[in-house]
């Protein structure tokens, strides 16, 4: 594996492109994650959403694109915002640098696939394999798999789900040892997953019930084995060296069970997802306190959560219109970010900067 796969997290201060409602705060160092998580779901707190803790966003909104072509796979890390624009049957991949206020095209694709971003690396899956693309050098590496889906990247850890007999989650250490975690949860399907450093979370479906689950990737022992296979006489014997971390099913922790859960996201100690009660609502679980909080509880549909150190953002349907909302994890306040006459969807957030799709264009603001 090339040295470009040695990924290290370097945080940089994101500059506001307009007026910001709050003082800019530099990202804190990542805390130690509590691994003492019980296998029984925790008590759920309900955020009391009312006019007293609801405020409107005071930030200036910047329009990044102006071509009105269909946008998909919006993603964000630090000052980088990436998306794909559909033109005819082709998808064009773009990168916007919020520090430089500049946009450039990276590559062109015939079809759109699942995507993730970490630092200067962009991750996406092809029909079967996983590709890691360096946005600085425009070079890429291919990680072979059988039928990988939901790939996610964090520092030197690549996680994805794959059906090898049954559905499993594999997390590959991209550093020199190239060892794998193989998490055997035995679900009927894995609906979504996400990873941040050693925190892995996913939503599995078992017998028509969905569950948010958590697994800590740290403190596992690597075991290397060699397997050899006979080939035709002219080719002799070929041997493969494999390396897997030890796995204990008791290390899988169930955070919450429900009938319909989707779109799990992880950042530091926070795991967020959407869940359908009577309506779609946004939940999050704090690993450091072992508390689960339901953020929304009204009659509106709240979907597509995204989480960062300060905010959880999502889109809310009210009066047949989608708007963007943000929940401050620290002061428990909800902010209405957008309130236009058009639909704003697919929000992403990093630190205090939010981006979303509106009228087939990309918008951003810092709150």
ABEGO torsion letter per residue (X at the ends): XBAAABBBBBBBBBBBABBBABBBBBBBBBBBBBABBBABBBBBBBBBBBAAABBBBABBBBBABAAGBBBBGBBBBEABBBBBBBBEABBBBBBBBAAAGBBBBABBBABBBBBBBBEABBBBBBAABBBBBBAAAGBBBBBBBABBBGBBBBEABBBBBBBBGBBBBBBBBABAAGBBBBBBAGBABBABBBBBEABBBBBBBBGGBBBBBBBBABGBBBBBBBBBBBBBAAAEBBBBBBBBBBBBAAABBBABBBABBBGBBBBEABBBBBBBBABBBBBBBBAAAGBBBBABABABBBBGBBBBAABBBBBBBBGGBBBBBBBBAAAGBBBBABBBABBBBGBBBBEABBBBBBGGBBBBBBX
